[in-house]
């Protein structure tokens, strides 16, 4: 091999190493933020911390940040819905704190129709450094389980 070839080969190797080392880290995928929905007139702050307010519908999932889909441990999840008679009451209100992986499990009565509204659960989710999320879940007829991640937007 000639000296010129050695120089070119060495230069190409140096360029390849520099490009490889300078390449940006692969970005974490973003999660689509959860679509907000109306708060409604029946929100009550400071509800008891509990994981169950009835039976028949189980909601599981995780609370995540939109940037990078990172779990948000310690996020606060507030729930409220109507009782089987279609009335809001304190027995169907709860607050939860998401676990170390941002996970939660909530069980309640299957919501029923009341005048002007389809069956639904209200949810309010908060986490430090993120915007408050207020949304609703709408179970289909006969549905007994919902898997729902709540994805919050950073402040």
N, C-alpha and C positions, 0 to 999 in steps of 0.2 A: 504494500500500500504506500502511495506517495505521501509526502508531507502535506500536500495540499488536501488530499482526501482525508487525512487524519484531522486536519483543522476543520474541514467542512463537517465531518462526522461528529467531532467534539462540539462544534457550534450547534448543530441540529439537536444533539442530546441535551445541551444546556437550555436551548429554547423549549424543548419538550418538557423538561423538568420545571422550568419557570412557569409555563402555561399550566401544567398540572397543579403545581403548588399554589398558583394564584387564582385558580378556579374557585368561584364562590361556593360556599357550602350549599347543599341542596336545601331549598326552603321547605319548611313544613307546609303541608297543604292547609288551606283555609277551610273552615266549616261555614256553611251558609247560616247566617243568623236566623234564629227562630222568628217567625212572623209575629209581630205584636197584634193584640186584639183589645177590645175595650175592657176597661176596668169594671164597669157596671156600678150600680148604686149600692151594692151589698157588701163591699169590702170592709172588714173590721181588722185593724192592726192588733198585734199582741195576742194572737190566739195561742192556745196550748200547744206545746211541743209533743207531737205524737205521730205515729206512722199509720194509724188506722182510725177511720171514722165510720165504719160500716163494713159490709162484705158484698162481694159479687163482681167488683171491678178492681183489678190490680194494675197500677201504673208503675212502670220501672224505666230506668234510664240513667243518664248522667247529665251533669251540668258542665258545659264546656265554654271555652273562650273561642270566639270566631277566628282570631288570628292563631293559626297553628293547631286548633282543636284541642288545646291542652285542657285537662280536667281542672275543675275549680272546686277543690275540697273546701268544705266549710261554707259553701254557698247556702243561703237561706231560701227555702221554698215554702210559700204559703199557699194553701188550698182552701177553697170554699165552693160549696155546691148545695143544691136543694136536697131535702130529705125525700123519702119515698112518696110523701104527699104533695110534693112540688113546692115546698116552702123552705126558705132559708132559715137555718137555726144554728146555734152555737155548737151543737153536736156534730155538725158537718163542716167544721172549720179546723184547720191544723197548720202547724208550722213544723218544718223539718230542717235539719242541717245535713247537707250532702257529706258523704263519707270521704275517706282519704283519696279515693280515685274519682271523686265527684259524683259517685253513684247514689241513687235513692230508690226506695220502694214505698209505695203508698197504696193503701187499700181503702175503698169506700163503697157505699151503695151505688148501684148503677143509677146514674141520674135519669130523671124522667122529664117529660115535656111539661112545661108550664106555659100559661098564655103568652103567645108571641115569641117563644124561644124553643129551639130544638134542645134535646138533652146535651148538657155540657158541664165541664168542670172549669172553674176559674183557677188561674195560677199566677203567682207573682214571685219572681226570682231575683235575688240580689246577691252581689259578690263585690268585694272591694276592687276598685279600679275599673268597674264595668257599669254600663248603664242598666237601670232597672228594666226588667222585662216583665210586661203584663201580657198574658195571652190566655187562650182557652183551648181545651181539648174537646172534641166532639165525637164521642163513641158512636159506632154504627149499631143498629139494632142487633141485639144478641151478642155483641162483643163483650168479652169478660176480661180481656187483657189489652193493654196499650203499652208499646215500647216507644218512649219519647225522650230524646235528648233535647235539653234546653240550651241553646247556643247564644251567649251574651256578647254584645259589642263592647269593646274597651272604651273608656271615657276619652 
